[in-house]
Amino acid sequence: MKNIVANRQADTVKPTYMSLANDDVFKNVFGEQKELMIVLLNTIIKFENPITDLEFLPQESASVGKNGKKSVCDVRCKLSSGEHVIIEVQVNYEACFNERVVYEACMDIALQLKKSGKKHDEVYRLDPVYVISIVHFPRKHDKSAADKKDDIVWEYDINNPETGEKLGNIMHFFFVELGNFKKELHELGTFEEKVYFCLKSIGTLDSKPEDFTETFFEKLFSVTNIESLTQDQMKKYIRAMNSEEKRIRQIAGALEQGIEKGMKQGMEKGLEQGMKKGLEKGMEKGLEKGLEKGRELERTTIATNLLHLGISAKDIAAATSLSVDEIQTIASNLTDR
């Protein structure tokens, strides 16, 4: 495949297109190019009436309260139909990421209330908020989603778990899981697949594929072309990508060390528990065997004493649980002495 850059890790290879996994690149492309953002949102959200216009909002929101935390996202915009859209790009796993995107939505709602200036009976007539998270790491899902674990787009609303009835139309969450998109360039068929491929892998291409003829891709490949950058922008981008790759390697290394340490500790613990269990089992068997031997010796001693008293073998067998043959053997040994 000539479109894929060979040996991406070689120092001599110069990339042709910037990676959309980079926060700054994504902001500069989709946070400034309205036409591209409209197409991207229509691809992900699938509104009944497609988006036709929007306005970009500041990426950093005002805080709520005197010492409140501000909300900073990659792209924030408002659709001509009133909905607010927040977009986050996340490459690496982050603890509590789900809670973070809920916080982003709640902050938007809180700011709407703060700025509304509406009368009391209308103050809660808020614009719906859509949070779109484009993630490159595998998200965890519970067993109820096992049959959908390979889906690319996941949508969440606030609704009744039994009936599915929605609690209003105020908060919506979309996760685009690019880790689940595994199609290669030659396997792409639909426009949607091409969009997801670019979000994930445009930085690996050395030229625009011939069948990416739609206006969206003409524009996208133009604005992400490395040659469109100034020298300073190029240096900043390369530093950002090197930093990202270093962070990924550090995470991978830490994960590998964690697995290795966990396996070592697990083996040591397992060996310790195994030895302890084996010792307990051995002691238990030894005790059982010792008790049985002691009981056998006791029965033999009783049988010997009864034989000295002239009791018949049959009666001794009934008293000691020994067989008549065993008692006769004991008697024979007494006679031999």
Buried (B, 14 or more C-beta within 10 A) or exposed (E): EEBEBEEEEEEEEEBBBBBBBBBBBBBBBBBEBBEBBBBBBBBBBEEEEEBEEBEBBEBEBEBBEEEEEEBEBBBBBBBEEEBBBBBBBBBBBEEEBBEBBBBBBBBBBBBBEEEBEEEEEEEEEBBBBBBBBBBBBEBEEEEEEEEEEEEBBBEBEEEEEEEEEEEEEBBBBBBBBBEBBEBEBEEBEEEBBBBBBBBBBBBBBBEBBEEBEEEBBEBBBEBBBBEEBEEEBBEEBBEBBEEBEEEEEEBEEEEEEEEEEEEEEEEEEEEEEEEEEEEEEEEEEEEEEEEEEEEEEEBBEBBBEBBEEEBEBEEBBEEBEBEEEBBBBBBEEEEEE
